[in-house]
Every structure is written in structure tokens, then in C-alpha cells.
Amino acid sequence: MAERVLRPAPLTAAAFAPFGDVLEATGAPDMVINAGRCGRFHDRARLDFGDGRAGLSLFRADACPLPHVFDLVERHPLGSQAFLPLSDDPFLVIVAEDADGQPGRPRAFLSAPGQGVNLLRGTWHGVLTPLVDATFAVLDRVGDGVNLQEHRYGTPWSVAPP
Amino acid sequence: MAERVLRPAPLTAAAFAPFGDVLEATGAPDMVINAGRCGRFHDRARLDFGDGRAGLSLFRADACPLPHVFDLVERHPLGSQAFLPLSDDPFLVIVAEDADGQPGRPRAFLSAPGQGVNLLRGTWHGVLTPLVDATFAVLDRVGDGVNLQEHRYGTPWSVAPP
């Protein structure tokens, strides 16, 4: 079956709000510290670790050049998951709204330098897809229970270059 | 009074262990996920939010070119604090061991691309000092109480280029 094509949109807080938080230092800081040399944009993620605890891990991911073809998305029903790239390189964020326990049509976003994301608990998303090999700090739930659900679309999707 | 000179050392997990965790994707991953395309280095920080909760903030900090002269260090008695640069650029990490409630001689470390740090609760440290303007994700405690102690050295220190 032919792939269905998505084009990535710029990653903006407004467009991404149903799926999670865009973590970026834009606009006016909430506090200015260090004798004026640092702006703090305070507590910008809707973190949720449920009955678990916060854990900070590192992910080292291979490059996924565009076009990127996928059929798999997943979600974590027990907690939020934040991805913070330790580099300036853009990465692709694939998410989908839920419809009665199944993911709907996926959406693709492309990050800009200085942006990370926090996925809300239970948000359908693609696996980590940097455009070049990249390391991310990942903040998610550590705890007991089954915190992974996967879904394969019957027809693959392809994310084209923007 | 003349400044006292420090030279930064490379940021390694072993040298930094008394002060906190070096967050980096080195060695063998704890898990390989995403059909072999991603290594997970799991739960690598000694996070501690005490009676508060985890909060994820962004810091936008001005460059501190070397030599960097300082007399101020601070610590957070109620929780850990992680700094995750959203870029490849190195940053300076200044820390000091505690001696009866006062910081001892400071030590300076210079990060490599792909490294972040997590400072243990109560670790004396300098303010955020990237070598170029930089954005960091910061994971620290959100909650009530006084979570800042400051100390000024009687004689300033200068961090020389490595």
C-alpha cells in the first residue's frame, strides 16, 4: 500500500499544546538571576510521574534522515516523558491524538535549536527521531507497572522534508 | 588582594562524583530500544527533591569567557539541581566541598559536548557559567522553604583557560 505523506510543521508551543510542552527560553524570563546574567523560565513542563518517581536518563539515537517512513507509535500510560537534546541539531517529533484508545492521524513537528519537548502522560508518539546522530537527556517515570503501549498503523506514514 | 588561579579539569564521572553526576551517553547502554537504533543509559542521576517536587525550567545564560573571576558560590540545601545544555558548547562547572558549613577551595571542570551535570543536594557551586551564550534545561526542586545559601570568598578566584 502506498505510504501516506506528512510534512513537518515548526515546533511551536501553541501547536504542540495538546501533546505536551515545548521547552524553550523565549519571551520574558520569570526571574533574572546571577546579577542579571541569567534568565530563569520557571517550571515550564507538565511533569507527571504518577505513583513512580522522576528519573533522568540519556538516549543515544541514530540519525533518521528525511523522508522518514514509520508505522509504529507508542505511548506511556503511567507518566510524562521529556526529551532534551544535548546539541543544537533539530529533531523530528511525531505525535498523534488519541481516539478511543487508538492513535489518529499523526502529526510531525521539527524542532529548532534550543528546543526540547515534554510529552504529556499517555500521548501517542513516534520513537526518537533526530535528523543526525544525537544524545538526549530524557526525564521520565521510574517505577513498577507496564508503561508502554504500542500501535502499528495498517498503512505506513512518510515524513517528507519540510 | 591578588586573585587565586584555578585551572579547569576535564569533566569526568570519577572526578565529579563527590559533587554529583556527569550525565553522558558513554560506554554500553543499559537497554537498546527502537529496533536497535537507540541506546538508553538508564536513571543516571541521584535526583533528590526532598519534600518538594521535580520542576523543569530553562535558563538562558550570558557567556563567561575565560579567565572568569568569581567570589560567589551557592548551594541548595533542599534538593538536587541538574544542568542540561541544549547545545554542543562547553560550560564551566565550579564546585567546592563543604567543610563545617563553609565551602573549601573551589574546583573547576570544563564539560565536553554531550555532557550535563546533576549537583547533589547541598553541593556548593558557582553560578551557571557557559563559555558562550547558552540555554540549559534545569531540573530542580519546586517547593516551599529557603533553598538557597550563598557564600562569598574573602579573596576572589580566577578560572584560567585550560
Interface residues (C-beta under 8 A of the other chain):
Chain A: L23 E24 A25 P29 I33 N34 R37 C38 G39 R40 F41 H42 D43 R44 A45 L47 F49 R53 A54 G55 L56 S57 L58 F59 R60 A61 D62 C64 A82 L84 P85 L86 S87 D88 P113 G114 Q115 G116 N118 V127 L128 T135 A137 V138 L139 V142
Chain B: L23 E24 A25 P29 I33 N34 R37 C38 G39 R40 F41 H42 D43 R44 A45 L47 F49 R53 A54 G55 L56 S57 L58 F59 R60 A61 D62 C64 A82 L84 P85 L86 S87 D88 P113 G114 Q115 G116 N118 V127 L128 T135 A137 V138 L139 V142
